[in-house]
């Protein structure tokens, strides 16, 4: 379901990004506004899809977590960076203490970030314009308490006990504030799966404080989690010296293929070869020896993993970097692909800037 729901979003968000960034045939002011609305609504729909899928995985007992020592500074700083546009739009100031400096927690890095972004985003959504948010971290005996306080509308006592019940927006469904009402349900379940707790203190009209307790790690100075998660598998790299690079894309979805063609069209230094199935793709690889292969996972007949194995087992193609491009966006899918030998993993819907940067970094790696 994740693949089927996210795949059409790739075309909607991808082509919208192309229209928005088109400088050769610029849109009119009205058209820019229309595209902006499509991107905003599409991004919101993608968030809803992800929330529903997450809740389904949790209820089925299939949400896989990787609990490890996680640098709290890195996580909080990244969360603040990601919500910065929302803060600016509402003119809300965010302050944080520094008590957590140097501490590490036992958590799944991706999921704890998801939890904190959800709580901070709620503090923004239900705050007042020109309001404030405070993030406080208090190390206890064997856990870290992270509190997020806002100066917003608050929650009445009779509704607090309903907060973590799906699907309940406590009357906000009649407001202009978007949401499903399941974000806090997912947050609570994820925190509990990481051996933590979540709670709230609030008063109507006077703001709210949501807090989570997460176990502290024994290690005080782990390697930065950001560095761990952002390093791609670099067993193979393509080195360019300014000549045209050949990139092969194996993809059976016509809209996705068309999108990538349009994304790469402005780059004269990239020659794109296309295949709608793995067998054809492998034949083209052997004929043209491309500098990079972009490989969809869910291909008809031979899938992306089988194609990867065949290419890696042939001496003439084993050196070519291969990036998975897939709507399968679960951590378990990404980990499996990297373990199998893919050099990197790009999820659909595509973020065009990240997509281009990943290609550039693979074709022209830093020394």
C-alpha positions, 0 to 999 in steps of 0.5 A: 500500500505504501508503494501504491499510494506514494507512486502517484504522489511522485508525479503530482509533486514532481511535475509541480516542482518543475513548473514552479522552478521553470525559468525558461517558460516562467508562469504568470503570477496566478499560475504560480499561485495555483502551483503553490496550492498544488504543492501545499495540498500535495505535501499535506496529502503525503503527510496524511498518507504517511500517518495512516500507513504508520498507524496501520503498521503499528496496529499490525505490529510491523513497525520496525525500530532500530534502537541505538545511541542517538545524539540529542543535539543533532536530532533537536537541531535538525528538527528546528531546522525543518520546522523553521519555515512554519515558525517564520510563516506564523512569526513564532519564536522558538527557544531551547535550553542547553541542558541536553548538550553532550547527552545521548538517548536510546532511540530510533533516530528517524522515529524520535525525529518524527515524534519531535517534529510532530510535537513542535508542529502541533505547538506551531499550529495551535499557537497564536500568531507571534507566539512562543515555543520553549524546548527544555531537556532535563536529564533524570536518573536514567532518562531524558525528559524533553518538554515542548511548551507553547503559548497557544489555545491550550486544552480543557481538562475534559479533553486531555484524556481524549488526546491520544485516541484515534481519530479525535481532533477535539473540535479542531476539525471545524477549524481551518487547522489541517490534520487527521487527529492521529499524529498524537496516537502514532507519537504515543505508540512510537514512544512506548515502543522505544521504552518511553512515556508521553504526557501533557499539561495544559489549560484552556487559553493558556498554552500546553506542555507536551513532554516525553521521557526517553531512556538515556544511553550509557555513552556520552559521546557517540558519533554524530547520528547525522553523519551516520545516516547521511553517508551513502554506501560508496563502494563504487563511485563514478569519476568525471573530468568534465565529459558527458555522463551517461545515466541509465534509468530503469522504471516501468511507470511512464509518468515517473520516467517522464518526470526524470526525463524533464528533471535531467533535461536542462543538464547537457552534461548528462545523457539519459538512457531509459528502460522500462524493465530490468532485462532491457536495462541490463542489456543497455548497461552492457552496451553503453557502460553508463556512469550511473544507474538509477534503479526502480525496485518494483520492476516487472519480471526481474525486480531491482534486487535481482538486477542489482545482483546480476550487475554486481556479479559481472566483472564489466558492470560491478564497478558502476554505482547503482542508486535505488529509486523507489516508493517503498519508503520504510526504514526496513526497505532502505536498510535492505537495499543498502545492505544488498549493495545499492550505493544510495536510496532515493524515495518517491515522491522525489524532492528534485533538489535532493535528487539532483544533488545525490546524482551529482555527488555520485558522479562527482564525489568529493576527494 
